[in-house]
């Protein structure tokens, strides 16, 4: 569910009309609903209330400080994959012992920062990374708490770019050699093994792949304990999908019931890393129509938001519903491509979409853009990134300012010899 709805043919975010926000802040902009973010987090968290658990929001989905602060206040933590995300999480007030650090390419500097911050644990992705982390921790005179990320070779049945649990994936340590790597970890003086981690992909709309992976991991935990390992945490990752078009993912309660049936007796605190399922339908991208263009082959609706603002349609061929901010009855639909101003043929928000005709000046709202929207935005074509707006009730707040042209060149220098 979400808190975007029509009232008297005007699309509202909670109690504020999108038209009003657009007039006051300009377009394009990202818009989030406080009520939806709160509801989604609480529903997910409460679904696992029957077992010890920690919800670490996957910051790759949405790293806005206001959203992170909201989750922190609800008892949540953070799943980070870079030093920058760690910095954001700490600045938002997320306690360091609620932060887990994943990612295949952690640098020594990032490890140092995370150790100084005293995070809950590192999800280690490779044998070499394990040894480097031991070296960094040793140089600091501390011990690094780790879980090894296990690749269970499970097909998550999602887009290949966001599948992470297959044997051919760059992520994790193959489950067939996991015992050997845990034995190595135990021998490293500055490593403390505390858990096991898996994460098989993103936008997964079936429970079965999660269960299949967990069954293998729980079996591994049993073998590790037989060898004397203390396993306090089972990080089951994230990846639960949302409805963009006609997907029918399980609701958190059903998802939780299936996972709890596998892990209820494992004797671990369960760490969960939801991202898209919390933020995806809590945000939209608002854009204004600049022009319409009819060619012998196509009808184009040209808007002021492009692939640099929301790259998912161009990168994944993904579907986002597009609604008018002001609904008009009696208009026949047209078959149109909704395209942006970026100089790429791949710059589109929708292709061959049946939708009401739109005229210059009208506002269109790209739905389900709260996850992997702003976090994947860029300055391609030297386009300033849009602002982010958060609505709570009948008020809205600019939680990130629109970039300026000056922001685009901040940090650049022209050498004196030019």
N, C-alpha and C positions, 0 to 999 in steps of 0.2 A: 504494500500500500504506500501511498505518498500523499502529500498535502498540496498538490497542484490540481485545481478544479476550476470549472467555469461558473461564474456568477453573472447573471444578466449578460451573457455572451462575452464576458471579459475573463481571460485566464488569470487566475489568482494564484499566488504562492501564500499559503495560509490566509491571512486577512489583507494582503497587499496586492494591488493589481500590478501585473507585469508592465502594462502600459505606463503606469506612473513611474516606476523605477527607471524604465528606459528613457523617459523624458528628462529625468533628473541626473542620470549618470551616463547617458549615451550608450551606444552599442558598438561592438558586441560586448556581452558580459556573461560570466557564470553566475548562477543564482542557486542558492541552497536553502533548504527548509530545515530550521532548527528542530521542529517537531518531528519531522521524518527521520533525521539523523538520530535523535533521541530514541524514538520508538523502535527503529531497526536495531540499534545497539541493545536496548533492554530486552527485546524479544529474543535475540540471539543469546544473550547472556543468561536469561532466565531458562532457556531451553536446556541448559546444562547444569541447572541448579542442583541436581541430585548427586553430582560428583565434584570433587575438588578440581577447580579449573581456573584458568586465567585467560581472558580475551585480550589478545595483543593485536590491535588494529593494524592491518597491512598498509603502511604509509605510502607504498608505491601507488596505491589507488587514489589517495587524496591526502596531501600533506599540509593543508592549510592550518595555521596555528590555532585558529578559532575552533575548527572541528576537532583537532587533537585535544585542546583544552576541555571541550565538551566531553569527549570520551574519558579523559583522565578523571574528571569529576564524577563520572559514572562508575569508576573503579577499573577502567580499562588500562591496558598497557600498549606497547607498540612493537611491531615487527619492522625492523629497519634493515636496509641493505646498503647503506653508505654512511660515511661520516657526516655528510650533510643532513641525512634523515635523522641520525642520532642527535645532532645539534638541534634540529627542529623539535624533536620529541622532548628533549630536556628543557628547551625554552618554553614549550607549551605547558610545562609542569608535570609531565609524566615521570613518576619516580623511576630511578635508574634500575631498580630491582624488578621492574615490570617491563623491561626492554630486552628483546632477543635480537641478535644480529646474524642475519643470513647473507647469502650472496657468494658467488663463486670467486670473486676477485678482490677480496679484502686486502688492502695495503697494510704495510707495517705501521704507517701513521694512523690509519683507522683503528687498527688493533690497539695501539698505544692509547688513543683517545677513549676507546670503549673500556679498556682496563682501568684507566684513571677514573672513569665515570662509574665503575663498579656495576656494570650491567648484570642482568640475571644469568645469561649464558650466550655463548657463541654457537651457532649452528654451523659446524665445520663441514666443508664441501669436498675436501680432497686430502690425500695423505701429505702432500707438500704443504698445504695450508696449515695442517695440524702441527707440523714441525716448525714452521715459521712462527706460529702463535706461541709455541713453547719457548722459542728463542726470545721473542719480544717480551713475554711475561718474565722470563728469567732475567733479562737485562733490567727489569723494573723491580725484581725481587718480590713478585706476586705470583699467584696461581690463577690460571684462566679456567673458568667453569665452561664445560663444553658438552654439547650433544653432537653426535655425528649425523649428518643428513644422509639418510638411507634412500637409495633409488630402488624401489620395489619392482620395477619393470611392469607397471600397470598402465593400460591405455585409458586415459581420462576421457576420451571421446569428445575432444574439443578441437579448436583451431590448432594446427601444428605449431604455430608460433608461440602458443601459450601452453603447450604440453610440456611438462617438466619431469614426469615420472617414468618415462620410457628408458630402456637400456641405452638407446642412442643419444639421450639427452646429455647436455653439458653439466647438468645439475647432479649433485650428490655422489655418494659412494655406492657402487653396485652391491646389492644385498648379498651376493655370493661371496664377497670378500670382507664383509662387515666385521665378522668375528676377529679376523686377523688385524684389522685396523684398530679395533677396540683394544686388543692386546698391546699394540704399539703405543696407543694413547696412555695405557696404564703405566707403561715404563717411563714415560716422559715426566721429568721431575716437576715441571711447572704447569701441568695439565691435570685438572680434576674432572673426571667423567661424571656427569650428573644426569644425562638423558639421552634420548633417541629422538630424531626428527625425521619427518617425511613431509613432502609437499609435491603433489602430482600434477598440478596444473591450475588453470583459471577458467572461469565461466563453464564450470562443470554442472550439468543439469540432471545427473543421475546419482543415486546414492551408491550404487554397486561399485564403481571404481574406488571410492573412499574406503569402503568396507574391505574390498579385496586387498588393498595396500595395507590397511591396518592389521588384518589377520596375519600377514607376513611379519609385520613389525612387532606385534605382540609376541609371536613365536620367538623372534630374535631376542626380545627382552627376557623371556624365560631362559634362554640359553646363556645370556649374559649373566643373569643372577646365579645360574648354576656354576659359573666360573668365578663367582665372588664379586661381581660388579654391583655397585649401588646405583640403581636407576630411579631417580626421584621425579623426573619429568618426561612425559611423552608429548612431544610437540606434533600434533596431527596436521599442521599446516592450515591452509585456507583453500579457496578455489570455488566455493559454492556460487553457482550462477544466479542470474536474475532474468526476468522476462524483458527482452527488448522488442520482440515481435510475437512469435507464437511458441516460444519455449515454455516448458512447464516444469521448472525446477522444484524440488521438494521444499516445503516451508521449513524454517529452522527447527520446529518441534519434531517433525518427521526425520529430518537430518540427524538431530541429536539422538533420537531414540535408536536409530540404526548404529550410530557410533558408540553410544553408551553400552549397547548390547555386547560389543566387542571388547571394550576397555574397562568395564565396570569393576573387574576383579584384578586389574593389572597393578593396583597399588601405587599409582603415580598421580601427581597433579597433571591434568591435561591442559596443555597450552594450545589455544586456537588462534588462527591468524586470518580472520575474515576481513575482507576489504570491499570488494565490489558489492557484496550482499548488504553491506551497511550503507555505503555511500552512493551506489549506482543510481537508484531511482530517487535519491534525495536531492539531486541537482539537475539543472538544465542549462543549456547554452542559448541565450537570446540574441537574435541577429535581425538586422533590418534589410529589407529588399532594396537593392540599388537600382536594378534594371530588370526587364524581361526581354527575352530575345528569341525570336522564332526563326529557325533555319529550315531548309527543306527536309532535314532529318530529325530535328529535335526542337523541343521547347525548353528553354533555359530560364531558370529563376536565379538571378545573380544577387548574392547577398554579401554583407560586409564581414562575415566570419568565414575563415578558410581552413585548409588542412593544417595550417600552423596553430590554429586554435583548438581544433578537434581532429586528430589524425586517425581515429579508429576506422571511419569508413574507407579512407584511402589505404591504410595499412592492412586492415583485416577484411575489408569488404563488409564491414559490420552494418547492421540495420539500426537506425535510431528513428523512432516515430517523430514526425514534425507536425506541430499544431500551430494554427494561427493564434496570435495573442488576442485578437478580437474576432469572434466567430460571426459569420454572416450566413443567414439562411438562404436557400434557393440557388446557390451557385453550383453549377455543374463542375465536375472535376476535370482536371487536365492531366496528361501524362508528361511529367517534367523531370529534368535533372536540376537539383538544387546545387549550385556551384558557387565557389568563392572567388576572390580576386587574385589568388596566388597564381603565378605563371607556371603552372603544371597542369597537364591534362588529368592528372590524378587528383586534382583539387576539387573534391565534391563532398557534399554531406548526404546526398541521396541521388540515386540513379533510377530512371524510369519509374518514378513514384506517382501513383494516382493520388491527387490532392486538389484541394480548392485552388483556383487561380489566385495568384498573389500579384499585387500591383506595387510599384515603387513607393517606398515609405512605410509599407506595412511591416509589422513585426512577425517573425516566425520563431517558434520555440522548439529547439531540438531537445527531445526528452531523453531521460536516462543517461545524462552526461556527467553525473556526479563522481564517477570513478574513471580513472585513466583519461580524464579530460584535460584539466589544467596541468596535471603532473607531466603530461606528454607534450604540452604546448611548446612552441619554439618561436624564435624571432626570424624565421625564414622570410626572405624578401624584405628584411629590415622592418618587420611589422611589430609594433609594440604589443605585448601580451595584454589580454583584457583584464579588467578588474574582477574580483570575486565579491559577491554580495550575499549576506546571510539574513534571512527573514526570521523573526521571532514574533509570532502573533500579528499585531498591526504595525510593527516597526521593521525597518531594515537597516543594516549596518554594512558599510564597506569594510570588508575584512582583508582586502588586498587592493591597493590603489592600481589604477590603470598605469601601465608603463608610459613614459614619455620618450620623445626622440632623444633627449639627453641621456636617459637610461640606456639607450641602445649603444652609446659610445663610451659609457662610463668604464674607465679602466684602460681604454685604448690610448696609445701614444704614437705620434708621428716622429720618427727619428730626425735629429737635427740636420743630418746630411741629405734629407729629402727636401 
